């Protein structure tokens, strides 16, 4: 049998270990709840950013199409004005073809601009996805770390037994192990 001091020391060590386990478990549960809330917030933020990007892209496309339409009207008006003069010949034909070429060049510029906007939009969406994944991974890592900090029941019992054994050994001649 061990001494009363060793039993008390082991009991206190066991109590402290269990209290630490309870506190670590509570903290891990709080961190897990923070992960849930943080992930939801990150999802909402990602959704709002992507919605804003989508709306911005649509506004730019509408504006570009309006510019394209306005340029088409300007081209038709200029071409009609040249033809309305009633002049015929190479100069008039060249001017009409130049107006048509300028309109076509402007239309191509708008088409390329819209393609560029689409590529930039996709890049920005991927960026919001990566940002969301980074936040989610960081929160998950915090939760895993918090749960890894919870001492096992076995380690608590081993610590308590070790404490009792060390107390017993430290008692010298009064120790249970040294009695004859």
C-alpha positions as CSV (number, residue, x, y, z in Angstrom):
1,X,0.0,0.0,0.0
2,X,1.2,3.5,-0.5
3,X,1.3,6.3,2.0
4,X,-1.5,8.8,2.5
5,X,0.7,11.6,1.2
6,X,1.4,9.7,-2.1
7,X,-2.4,9.0,-2.4
8,X,-3.3,12.6,-1.8
9,X,-0.6,13.8,-4.3
10,X,-1.8,11.4,-6.9
11,X,-5.4,12.4,-6.3
12,X,-4.5,16.1,-6.7
13,X,-2.6,15.4,-9.8
14,X,-5.5,13.4,-11.2
15,X,-7.9,16.2,-10.4
16,X,-5.7,18.8,-12.0
17,X,-5.3,16.6,-15.1
18,X,-9.1,16.1,-15.4
19,X,-9.7,19.8,-14.9
20,X,-7.1,20.7,-17.6
21,X,-8.8,18.2,-19.9
22,X,-12.2,19.8,-19.3
23,X,-10.8,23.2,-19.9
24,X,-9.0,22.1,-23.1
25,X,-12.2,20.4,-24.3
26,X,-14.3,23.5,-23.7
27,X,-11.7,25.6,-25.5
28,X,-11.7,23.2,-28.4
29,X,-15.5,23.3,-28.6
30,X,-15.3,27.2,-28.7
31,X,-12.7,27.1,-31.5
32,X,-14.9,24.6,-33.4
33,X,-17.9,27.0,-33.0
34,X,-15.7,29.8,-34.2
35,X,-14.7,27.7,-37.2
36,X,-18.4,27.2,-38.1
37,X,-19.2,30.9,-37.7
38,X,-16.0,32.0,-39.5
39,X,-16.6,29.6,-42.4
40,X,-20.2,30.9,-42.8
41,X,-18.9,34.5,-42.7
42,X,-16.3,33.7,-45.3
43,X,-18.9,32.0,-47.5
44,X,-21.2,35.1,-47.3
45,X,-18.2,37.4,-48.0
46,X,-17.2,35.3,-51.1
47,X,-20.8,35.2,-52.3
48,X,-21.2,39.0,-51.9
49,X,-17.8,39.6,-53.7
50,X,-18.8,37.4,-56.6
51,X,-22.2,39.0,-56.9
52,X,-20.5,42.4,-57.0
53,X,-18.1,41.2,-59.6
54,X,-20.9,39.8,-61.7
55,X,-23.0,42.9,-61.5
56,X,-19.9,45.1,-62.3
57,X,-19.2,42.9,-65.4
58,X,-22.7,43.2,-66.6
59,X,-22.7,46.9,-66.2
60,X,-19.5,47.2,-68.2
61,X,-20.8,44.9,-70.9
62,X,-24.0,46.9,-71.2
63,X,-22.0,50.1,-71.5
64,X,-19.7,48.6,-74.1
65,X,-22.7,47.3,-76.1
66,X,-24.3,50.8,-75.9
67,X,-21.0,52.3,-77.2
68,X,-21.0,49.7,-80.0
69,X,-24.6,50.5,-80.9
70,X,-23.9,54.3,-80.8
71,X,-20.8,53.8,-83.1
72,X,-22.9,51.7,-85.5
73,X,-25.4,54.5,-85.7
74,X,-22.7,57.1,-86.2
75,X,-21.2,55.0,-89.0
76,X,-24.6,54.6,-90.7
77,X,-25.3,58.4,-90.4
78,X,-21.8,59.3,-91.8
79,X,-22.2,56.8,-94.6
80,X,-25.7,58.0,-95.4
81,X,-24.5,61.6,-95.4
82,X,-21.7,60.7,-97.9
83,X,-24.2,58.9,-100.2
84,X,-26.8,61.6,-99.8
85,X,-24.5,64.1,-101.5
86,X,-25.2,62.3,-104.7
87,X,-21.6,62.1,-105.6
88,X,-20.3,59.0,-107.2
89,X,-16.8,57.9,-107.8
90,X,-13.7,56.5,-106.3
91,X,-13.4,59.2,-103.6
92,X,-16.9,58.7,-102.4
93,X,-16.5,54.9,-102.4
94,X,-13.2,55.2,-100.5
95,X,-14.9,57.4,-97.9
96,X,-17.8,55.0,-97.5
97,X,-15.4,52.1,-97.2
98,X,-13.4,54.0,-94.6
99,X,-16.5,54.7,-92.6
100,X,-17.4,51.0,-92.7
101,X,-13.8,50.0,-91.7
102,X,-13.8,52.4,-88.8
103,X,-17.1,51.0,-87.6
104,X,-15.8,47.5,-87.9
105,X,-12.6,48.3,-86.1
106,X,-14.5,49.9,-83.3
107,X,-16.8,46.8,-83.1
108,X,-13.8,44.5,-82.9
109,X,-12.2,46.7,-80.2
110,X,-15.5,46.4,-78.2
111,X,-15.6,42.6,-78.7
112,X,-12.0,42.3,-77.5
113,X,-12.7,44.5,-74.5
114,X,-15.7,42.3,-73.5
115,X,-13.5,39.2,-73.8
116,X,-10.9,40.8,-71.6
117,X,-13.6,41.7,-69.1
118,X,-14.8,38.1,-69.1
119,X,-11.2,36.8,-68.5
120,X,-10.7,39.3,-65.7
121,X,-14.0,38.3,-64.1
122,X,-13.0,34.6,-64.1
123,X,-9.7,35.5,-62.6
124,X,-11.4,37.6,-59.8
125,X,-13.8,34.8,-59.1
126,X,-10.9,32.3,-58.7
127,X,-9.2,34.8,-56.4
128,X,-12.3,34.9,-54.2
129,X,-12.4,31.1,-54.1
130,X,-8.8,30.9,-53.1
131,X,-9.3,33.5,-50.4
132,X,-12.3,31.5,-49.1
133,X,-10.3,28.3,-49.1
134,X,-7.4,29.9,-47.3
135,X,-9.7,31.2,-44.5
136,X,-11.5,27.9,-44.3
137,X,-8.2,25.9,-44.1
138,X,-6.8,28.3,-41.4
139,X,-10.0,27.9,-39.3
140,X,-10.0,24.1,-39.7
141,X,-6.3,24.0,-38.7
142,X,-7.1,26.0,-35.5
143,X,-9.8,23.6,-34.6
144,X,-7.6,20.6,-35.2
145,X,-4.8,22.2,-33.1
146,X,-7.3,22.9,-30.3
147,X,-8.6,19.3,-30.2
148,X,-5.0,18.1,-30.2
149,X,-4.3,20.0,-27.0
150,X,-6.8,17.9,-25.1
151,X,-4.8,15.5,-22.9
152,X,-5.9,11.9,-23.1
153,X,-7.3,10.1,-20.1
154,X,-4.4,7.7,-20.2
155,X,-1.9,10.5,-20.0
156,X,-3.7,12.0,-17.1
157,X,-3.8,8.7,-15.2
158,X,-0.2,8.1,-16.0
159,X,0.7,11.5,-14.7
160,X,-1.2,11.0,-11.5
161,X,0.4,7.6,-10.9
162,X,3.8,9.0,-11.7
163,X,3.2,11.9,-9.2
164,X,2.1,9.4,-6.5
165,X,5.1,7.2,-7.2
166,X,7.5,10.2,-7.0
167,X,5.9,11.4,-3.8
168,X,6.3,7.9,-2.3
169,X,9.9,7.7,-3.4
170,X,10.6,11.1,-2.0
171,X,9.5,10.1,1.4
172,X,12.7,8.2,2.1
173,X,12.5,5.7,5.0
174,X,8.8,6.3,5.5
175,X,8.1,5.1,2.0
176,X,6.0,1.9,1.5
177,X,8.7,0.6,-0.8
178,X,11.5,0.9,1.9
179,X,9.7,-0.6,4.8
180,X,11.0,-3.9,6.0
